[in-house]
Amino acid sequence: MRAALLVLNAGSSSLKFQVFEACEEGPAPDEDRPRRVFRGLFEGLGGSPHLVIRDRDGLIVAEDSPAARRGRYGHEDALLAVAEWLRGHRGGYRLAAVGHRVVHGGRAHTAPVRVDDAVLDALDRLVPLAPLHQPHNLEPIRIVRRQFPDLPQVACFDTAFHHAQPEIAQLFAVPREMTEQGVRRYGFHGLSYAYIASILGDYASELAAGRVVAAHLGNGASLCALRAGRSVATTMGFSALDGLPMGTRCGSLDAGVVFYMLREMGLTPDAAERLLYTRSGLLGISGVSNDMRALRARAGADPDARMAIDLFIYRIGREIGSMVAALGGIDAIVFTGGIGENDAATRAEVLRAAAWAGFSLDEAANAGGGPLVTRGPGPSAWVIPTDEEAMIARDTRAVLAAMRQPVL
């Protein structure tokens, strides 16, 4: 039975996973990138579950809508079903380790870490900093500890990549005691940016040492200024609510608006938090959808849908300016994430808004998905698919190898 590394990325009603080959004797010295075997998605957890598993070529190898047991089919049922399927698939795979995406690592966890009781307790205390994500990230860790107590688990953090930023980029202008209590800019989407930084040289050798603005654009959206592959500045801050407007999140907001919501609108803190996280952004402005595809389909006839798109583009353009200022110039921009990789119209509008920096859009290349979507002597623009799961697999393997754990 072959050993496998399972990577999990859990949401409130979904479980995304990928399976990578694990080598008992350890990876070859030149094999830095784990080999993916399967990727899958369990949707509708808690309601009508549906599972799809694809092989490395994207072909569907399993699809199921399992019946709920005990009246409810949740994340624990889904994880057990995935493990059972792996054991039974063509000779079988046994789980050797599990890597998890965890949105917030706080001040203490600035690199991937093997999970134990103390780590889990510390991460649980960070839930208020990422209320939409952290609880769902931690639940699969608890499930694995219950069901497979001897299985090594590694937590990989979206905040860790930004920890090396200069202190000045991490500070808010608040009393020092607040900073010492953890009120600072953490930044997010770090696993995505770490992956992009690791492969820039594969696209153009000069990018690896250059000044690059990476744009992770999706339902969650942010920008990161990279100098020689290291994070210099990013648009998200203390929480994943900050920066660009997103699918349902407001992005940067005057703190006075929150006081107004509490005092004048009579909202409780919990209600205000829900409004800013789940009813704002593209959904709040358009009134119809947080999905860019739906908004573009309606934009010709619906001015509110068009306004949502325009604000998204406008704010990206403004924040590109701030990233360029932090870098002292720009050599390239990289589009990634669901919108960045797939929405040619958004890329075109962003690049036209950034023409002041010297970008010259190649319309045909952009329509074809790139990877290079500009022409001429100015800074370049690229479409590079991100792969957070591959980054988690790589980091998990490295953590266990450093601990001389004989499974990867």
LINUR-V21397 format. One record per residue. N is the residue number from 1. RES is the residue in one letter. PSI is psi in whole degrees, -180 to 180 (NA if undefined). D_FIRST is the distance of its C-alpha to the first C-alpha in Angstrom with 1 decimal. Layout:
n=N res=RES psi=PSI d_first=D_FIRST
n=N res=RES psi=PSI d_first=D_FIRST
This chain:
n=1 res=M psi=129 d_first=0.0
n=2 res=R psi=146 d_first=3.8
n=3 res=A psi=143 d_first=6.7
n=4 res=A psi=144 d_first=9.5
n=5 res=L psi=123 d_first=13.1
n=6 res=L psi=128 d_first=15.0
n=7 res=V psi=129 d_first=18.8
n=8 res=L psi=141 d_first=21.2
n=9 res=N psi=100 d_first=24.9
n=10 res=A psi=142 d_first=26.6
n=11 res=G psi=-174 d_first=30.0
n=12 res=S psi=-34 d_first=32.3
n=13 res=S psi=22 d_first=31.0
n=14 res=S psi=160 d_first=28.0
n=15 res=L psi=105 d_first=24.5
n=16 res=K psi=140 d_first=23.5
n=17 res=F psi=155 d_first=20.0
n=18 res=Q psi=150 d_first=18.1
n=19 res=V psi=130 d_first=14.5
n=20 res=F psi=151 d_first=14.1
n=21 res=E psi=140 d_first=11.7
n=22 res=A psi=139 d_first=11.4
n=23 res=C psi=122 d_first=11.8
n=24 res=E psi=-39 d_first=11.6
n=25 res=E psi=-1 d_first=14.8
n=26 res=G psi=156 d_first=16.5
n=27 res=P psi=154 d_first=17.8
n=28 res=A psi=150 d_first=20.3
n=29 res=P psi=-32 d_first=23.9
n=30 res=D psi=8 d_first=25.0
n=31 res=E psi=85 d_first=22.0
n=32 res=D psi=-22 d_first=23.5
n=33 res=R psi=115 d_first=22.1
n=34 res=P psi=150 d_first=18.5
n=35 res=R psi=120 d_first=16.9
n=36 res=R psi=139 d_first=16.8
n=37 res=V psi=-49 d_first=14.4
n=38 res=F psi=156 d_first=16.0
n=39 res=R psi=147 d_first=19.1
n=40 res=G psi=168 d_first=20.5
n=41 res=L psi=125 d_first=23.4
n=42 res=F psi=116 d_first=24.3
n=43 res=E psi=165 d_first=28.1
n=44 res=G psi=23 d_first=30.7
n=45 res=L psi=137 d_first=29.2
n=46 res=G psi=-10 d_first=31.9
n=47 res=G psi=-97 d_first=33.4
n=48 res=S psi=90 d_first=31.9
n=49 res=P psi=144 d_first=28.3
n=50 res=H psi=129 d_first=26.8
n=51 res=L psi=134 d_first=23.4
n=52 res=V psi=130 d_first=22.7
n=53 res=I psi=134 d_first=19.5
n=54 res=R psi=153 d_first=20.0
n=55 res=D psi=-174 d_first=18.0
n=56 res=R psi=-19 d_first=19.1
n=57 res=D psi=2 d_first=22.0
n=58 res=G psi=3 d_first=23.2
n=59 res=L psi=139 d_first=22.6
n=60 res=I psi=124 d_first=22.0
n=61 res=V psi=-11 d_first=18.7
n=62 res=A psi=142 d_first=19.4
n=63 res=E psi=133 d_first=22.7
n=64 res=D psi=150 d_first=23.8
n=65 res=S psi=81 d_first=26.7
n=66 res=P psi=149 d_first=25.5
n=67 res=A psi=142 d_first=28.2
n=68 res=A psi=139 d_first=29.1
n=69 res=R psi=148 d_first=28.5
n=70 res=R psi=25 d_first=31.1
n=71 res=G psi=-7 d_first=33.3
n=72 res=R psi=137 d_first=31.5
n=73 res=Y psi=106 d_first=28.2
n=74 res=G psi=-164 d_first=27.6
n=75 res=H psi=-35 d_first=25.2
n=76 res=E psi=-44 d_first=23.4
n=77 res=D psi=-42 d_first=22.8
n=78 res=A psi=-43 d_first=21.6
n=79 res=L psi=-41 d_first=19.1
n=80 res=L psi=-37 d_first=17.7
n=81 res=A psi=-40 d_first=17.6
n=82 res=V psi=-45 d_first=15.7
n=83 res=A psi=-41 d_first=13.0
n=84 res=E psi=-42 d_first=13.0
n=85 res=W psi=-42 d_first=13.0
n=86 res=L psi=-42 d_first=10.0
n=87 res=R psi=-33 d_first=7.9
n=88 res=G psi=-3 d_first=9.7
n=89 res=H psi=111 d_first=10.0
n=90 res=R psi=62 d_first=9.5
n=91 res=G psi=-21 d_first=6.2
n=92 res=G psi=147 d_first=5.2
n=93 res=Y psi=136 d_first=5.4
n=94 res=R psi=142 d_first=6.3
n=95 res=L psi=127 d_first=9.8
n=96 res=A psi=-29 d_first=11.0
n=97 res=A psi=162 d_first=14.6
n=98 res=V psi=131 d_first=17.1
n=99 res=G psi=140 d_first=20.1
n=100 res=H psi=139 d_first=23.2
n=101 res=R psi=125 d_first=26.3
n=102 res=V psi=123 d_first=29.3
n=103 res=V psi=-46 d_first=32.7
n=104 res=H psi=126 d_first=34.8
n=105 res=G psi=-7 d_first=34.4
n=106 res=G psi=-162 d_first=38.1
n=107 res=R psi=-29 d_first=39.9
n=108 res=A psi=-34 d_first=37.6
n=109 res=H psi=96 d_first=34.3
n=110 res=T psi=13 d_first=34.8
n=111 res=A psi=160 d_first=31.4
n=112 res=P psi=148 d_first=27.8
n=113 res=V psi=144 d_first=27.2
n=114 res=R psi=133 d_first=24.6
n=115 res=V psi=130 d_first=25.5
n=116 res=D psi=-173 d_first=27.2
n=117 res=D psi=-44 d_first=30.0
n=118 res=A psi=-41 d_first=32.7
n=119 res=V psi=-46 d_first=31.1
n=120 res=L psi=-41 d_first=30.5
n=121 res=D psi=-42 d_first=34.0
n=122 res=A psi=-40 d_first=35.4
n=123 res=L psi=-32 d_first=33.7
n=124 res=D psi=-32 d_first=34.9
n=125 res=R psi=-12 d_first=38.4
n=126 res=L psi=0 d_first=38.2
n=127 res=V psi=-42 d_first=37.9
n=128 res=P psi=-21 d_first=41.6
n=129 res=L psi=-18 d_first=41.1
n=130 res=A psi=67 d_first=38.5
n=131 res=P psi=-25 d_first=39.0
n=132 res=L psi=-24 d_first=37.5
n=133 res=H psi=-47 d_first=34.2
n=134 res=Q psi=-45 d_first=33.5
n=135 res=P psi=-39 d_first=33.1
n=136 res=H psi=-30 d_first=30.5
n=137 res=N psi=-36 d_first=28.6
n=138 res=L psi=-27 d_first=28.6
n=139 res=E psi=-45 d_first=27.7
n=140 res=P psi=-31 d_first=23.9
n=141 res=I psi=-45 d_first=23.9
n=142 res=R psi=-39 d_first=25.5
n=143 res=I psi=-46 d_first=23.2
n=144 res=V psi=-39 d_first=20.1
n=145 res=R psi=-35 d_first=22.1
n=146 res=R psi=-47 d_first=22.9
n=147 res=Q psi=-32 d_first=19.6
n=148 res=F psi=69 d_first=17.2
n=149 res=P psi=-22 d_first=19.9
n=150 res=D psi=0 d_first=17.8
n=151 res=L psi=125 d_first=16.1
n=152 res=P psi=139 d_first=18.1
n=153 res=Q psi=142 d_first=20.1
n=154 res=V psi=131 d_first=22.5
n=155 res=A psi=129 d_first=25.6
n=156 res=C psi=133 d_first=26.9
n=157 res=F psi=138 d_first=30.6
n=158 res=D psi=-20 d_first=32.7
n=159 res=T psi=-21 d_first=35.7
n=160 res=A psi=-38 d_first=34.5
n=161 res=F psi=-28 d_first=35.2
n=162 res=H psi=-3 d_first=38.9
n=163 res=H psi=-27 d_first=39.5
n=164 res=A psi=3 d_first=40.9
n=165 res=Q psi=153 d_first=43.6
n=166 res=P psi=148 d_first=47.2
n=167 res=E psi=-37 d_first=48.5
n=168 res=I psi=-30 d_first=51.2
n=169 res=A psi=-14 d_first=48.7
n=170 res=Q psi=-9 d_first=47.1
n=171 res=L psi=144 d_first=50.4
n=172 res=F psi=156 d_first=52.2
n=173 res=A psi=67 d_first=56.0
n=174 res=V psi=165 d_first=55.9
n=175 res=P psi=145 d_first=57.1
n=176 res=R psi=-36 d_first=55.2
n=177 res=E psi=-30 d_first=54.2
n=178 res=M psi=-42 d_first=52.3
n=179 res=T psi=-43 d_first=50.4
n=180 res=E psi=-23 d_first=49.6
n=181 res=Q psi=4 d_first=48.3
n=182 res=G psi=5 d_first=45.7
n=183 res=V psi=99 d_first=47.8
n=184 res=R psi=174 d_first=46.9
n=185 res=R psi=121 d_first=45.2
n=186 res=Y psi=-44 d_first=41.5
n=187 res=G psi=152 d_first=40.4
n=188 res=F psi=-171 d_first=37.3
n=189 res=H psi=23 d_first=34.9
n=190 res=G psi=-33 d_first=34.1
n=191 res=L psi=-39 d_first=30.4
n=192 res=S psi=-47 d_first=31.7
n=193 res=Y psi=-37 d_first=34.5
n=194 res=A psi=-40 d_first=32.3
n=195 res=Y psi=-47 d_first=30.1
n=196 res=I psi=-46 d_first=33.3
n=197 res=A psi=-35 d_first=34.9
n=198 res=S psi=-20 d_first=31.9
n=199 res=I psi=6 d_first=32.2
n=200 res=L psi=-42 d_first=36.0
n=201 res=G psi=-20 d_first=36.5
n=202 res=D psi=-26 d_first=34.3
n=203 res=Y psi=-42 d_first=37.0
n=204 res=A psi=123 d_first=40.1
n=205 res=S psi=-34 d_first=40.2
n=206 res=E psi=-20 d_first=43.3
n=207 res=L psi=-34 d_first=41.5
n=208 res=A psi=-31 d_first=39.4
n=209 res=A psi=5 d_first=42.6
n=210 res=G psi=-173 d_first=44.7
n=211 res=R psi=109 d_first=45.9
n=212 res=V psi=134 d_first=43.6
n=213 res=V psi=116 d_first=43.8
n=214 res=A psi=131 d_first=40.4
n=215 res=A psi=102 d_first=40.9
n=216 res=H psi=101 d_first=38.0
n=217 res=L psi=118 d_first=39.5
n=218 res=G psi=-153 d_first=38.0
n=219 res=N psi=-34 d_first=38.6
n=220 res=G psi=141 d_first=38.5
n=221 res=A psi=141 d_first=40.4
n=222 res=S psi=169 d_first=41.5
n=223 res=L psi=152 d_first=42.6
n=224 res=C psi=132 d_first=41.8
n=225 res=A psi=119 d_first=44.0
n=226 res=L psi=128 d_first=42.0
n=227 res=R psi=118 d_first=43.7
n=228 res=A psi=39 d_first=41.7
n=229 res=G psi=7 d_first=38.5
n=230 res=R psi=146 d_first=39.6
n=231 res=S psi=126 d_first=40.7
n=232 res=V psi=-36 d_first=44.5
n=233 res=A psi=158 d_first=45.2
n=234 res=T psi=160 d_first=43.7
n=235 res=T psi=-29 d_first=45.2
n=236 res=M psi=152 d_first=43.3
n=237 res=G psi=-114 d_first=44.6
n=238 res=F psi=-35 d_first=44.5
n=239 res=S psi=171 d_first=42.5
n=240 res=A psi=12 d_first=40.7
n=241 res=L psi=-15 d_first=44.0
n=242 res=D psi=163 d_first=45.9
n=243 res=G psi=-129 d_first=46.6
n=244 res=L psi=150 d_first=46.4
n=245 res=P psi=144 d_first=46.9
n=246 res=M psi=-166 d_first=43.6
n=247 res=G psi=-52 d_first=42.6
n=248 res=T psi=1 d_first=43.8
n=249 res=R psi=146 d_first=44.6
n=250 res=C psi=-26 d_first=48.1
n=251 res=G psi=-162 d_first=47.4
n=252 res=S psi=135 d_first=50.2
n=253 res=L psi=134 d_first=52.8
n=254 res=D psi=127 d_first=56.0
n=255 res=A psi=-26 d_first=55.5
n=256 res=G psi=-27 d_first=58.9
n=257 res=V psi=-37 d_first=57.4
n=258 res=V psi=-43 d_first=55.3
n=259 res=F psi=-40 d_first=58.4
n=260 res=Y psi=-43 d_first=60.2
n=261 res=M psi=-38 d_first=57.4
n=262 res=L psi=-43 d_first=57.7
n=263 res=R psi=-48 d_first=61.5
n=264 res=E psi=-35 d_first=62.9
n=265 res=M psi=-12 d_first=60.3
n=266 res=G psi=21 d_first=59.7
n=267 res=L psi=147 d_first=55.9
n=268 res=T psi=161 d_first=53.9
n=269 res=P psi=-40 d_first=51.5
n=270 res=D psi=-41 d_first=48.5
n=271 res=A psi=-40 d_first=50.2
n=272 res=A psi=-42 d_first=51.0
n=273 res=E psi=-45 d_first=47.5
n=274 res=R psi=-41 d_first=46.1
n=275 res=L psi=-45 d_first=48.8
n=276 res=L psi=-28 d_first=48.0
n=277 res=Y psi=-35 d_first=44.2
n=278 res=T psi=-10 d_first=43.9
n=279 res=R psi=11 d_first=47.3
n=280 res=S psi=-155 d_first=48.3
n=281 res=G psi=-146 d_first=47.4
n=282 res=L psi=-39 d_first=47.3
n=283 res=L psi=-46 d_first=47.3
n=284 res=G psi=-41 d_first=50.3
n=285 res=I psi=-44 d_first=52.4
n=286 res=S psi=-32 d_first=51.7
n=287 res=G psi=2 d_first=51.7
n=288 res=V psi=-33 d_first=49.3
n=289 res=S psi=152 d_first=45.8
n=290 res=N psi=4 d_first=43.6
n=291 res=D psi=119 d_first=41.9
n=292 res=M psi=-34 d_first=43.5
n=293 res=R psi=-44 d_first=42.9
n=294 res=A psi=-39 d_first=45.0
n=295 res=L psi=-42 d_first=47.6
n=296 res=R psi=-34 d_first=48.1
n=297 res=A psi=-27 d_first=48.5
n=298 res=R psi=-12 d_first=51.3
n=299 res=A psi=-32 d_first=52.8
n=300 res=G psi=-30 d_first=55.6
n=301 res=A psi=-11 d_first=57.1
n=302 res=D psi=105 d_first=56.0
n=303 res=P psi=-30 d_first=57.6
n=304 res=D psi=-38 d_first=55.4
n=305 res=A psi=-42 d_first=52.2
n=306 res=R psi=-39 d_first=53.8
n=307 res=M psi=-39 d_first=54.9
n=308 res=A psi=-44 d_first=51.3
n=309 res=I psi=-46 d_first=50.1
n=310 res=D psi=-41 d_first=53.1
n=311 res=L psi=-41 d_first=52.7
n=312 res=F psi=-49 d_first=49.0
n=313 res=I psi=-44 d_first=50.1
n=314 res=Y psi=-45 d_first=53.1
n=315 res=R psi=-37 d_first=51.2
n=316 res=I psi=-45 d_first=48.6
n=317 res=G psi=-44 d_first=51.5
n=318 res=R psi=-43 d_first=53.2
n=319 res=E psi=-29 d_first=50.1
n=320 res=I psi=-42 d_first=49.4
n=321 res=G psi=-42 d_first=52.9
n=322 res=S psi=-35 d_first=51.9
n=323 res=M psi=-41 d_first=48.8
n=324 res=V psi=-40 d_first=50.9
n=325 res=A psi=-42 d_first=53.4
n=326 res=A psi=-32 d_first=50.8
n=327 res=L psi=-19 d_first=49.6
n=328 res=G psi=28 d_first=53.2
n=329 res=G psi=178 d_first=52.4
n=330 res=I psi=137 d_first=49.6
n=331 res=D psi=-27 d_first=48.0
n=332 res=A psi=157 d_first=45.5
n=333 res=I psi=142 d_first=44.0
n=334 res=V psi=126 d_first=40.4
n=335 res=F psi=131 d_first=39.7
n=336 res=T psi=-180 d_first=36.3
n=337 res=G psi=172 d_first=34.9
n=338 res=G psi=-46 d_first=35.3
n=339 res=I psi=-46 d_first=39.1
n=340 res=G psi=-37 d_first=39.2
n=341 res=E psi=-28 d_first=36.8
n=342 res=N psi=-14 d_first=38.0
n=343 res=D psi=94 d_first=41.6
n=344 res=A psi=-34 d_first=43.9
n=345 res=A psi=-42 d_first=47.0
n=346 res=T psi=-44 d_first=46.1
n=347 res=R psi=-45 d_first=45.4
n=348 res=A psi=-44 d_first=48.7
n=349 res=E psi=-38 d_first=50.6
n=350 res=V psi=-45 d_first=49.2
n=351 res=L psi=-35 d_first=50.0
n=352 res=R psi=-38 d_first=53.5
n=353 res=A psi=-24 d_first=54.1
n=354 res=A psi=18 d_first=53.0
n=355 res=A psi=-27 d_first=55.3
n=356 res=W psi=-27 d_first=57.4
n=357 res=A psi=-4 d_first=54.7
n=358 res=G psi=7 d_first=55.0
n=359 res=F psi=136 d_first=52.1
n=360 res=S psi=106 d_first=52.9
n=361 res=L psi=134 d_first=50.7
n=362 res=D psi=100 d_first=49.6
n=363 res=E psi=-45 d_first=49.7
n=364 res=A psi=-45 d_first=48.0
n=365 res=A psi=-39 d_first=45.1
n=366 res=N psi=-43 d_first=44.7
n=367 res=A psi=-32 d_first=44.7
n=368 res=G psi=-1 d_first=42.0
n=369 res=G psi=8 d_first=39.8
n=370 res=G psi=-149 d_first=40.4
n=371 res=P psi=-30 d_first=38.8
n=372 res=L psi=125 d_first=42.4
n=373 res=V psi=18 d_first=44.8
n=374 res=T psi=168 d_first=48.0
n=375 res=R psi=169 d_first=50.4
n=376 res=G psi=-177 d_first=53.2
n=377 res=P psi=-8 d_first=53.8
n=378 res=G psi=-169 d_first=53.0
n=379 res=P psi=153 d_first=49.8
n=380 res=S psi=160 d_first=46.8
n=381 res=A psi=139 d_first=44.6
n=382 res=W psi=152 d_first=41.0
n=383 res=V psi=114 d_first=38.4
n=384 res=I psi=114 d_first=35.0
n=385 res=P psi=135 d_first=32.1
n=386 res=T psi=164 d_first=30.6
n=387 res=D psi=77 d_first=26.9
n=388 res=E psi=-35 d_first=26.8
n=389 res=E psi=-40 d_first=23.1
n=390 res=A psi=-37 d_first=22.5
n=391 res=M psi=-41 d_first=24.9
n=392 res=I psi=-42 d_first=23.2
n=393 res=A psi=-44 d_first=19.8
n=394 res=R psi=-45 d_first=21.9
n=395 res=D psi=-39 d_first=23.8
n=396 res=T psi=-45 d_first=20.9
n=397 res=R psi=-41 d_first=19.3
n=398 res=A psi=-42 d_first=22.8
n=399 res=V psi=-47 d_first=23.5
n=400 res=L psi=-35 d_first=20.5
n=401 res=A psi=-39 d_first=21.2
n=402 res=A psi=-28 d_first=24.8
n=403 res=M psi=5 d_first=23.9
n=404 res=R psi=38 d_first=21.8
n=405 res=Q psi=118 d_first=18.8
n=406 res=P psi=52 d_first=15.9
n=407 res=V psi=-18 d_first=13.2
n=408 res=L psi=NA d_first=14.6
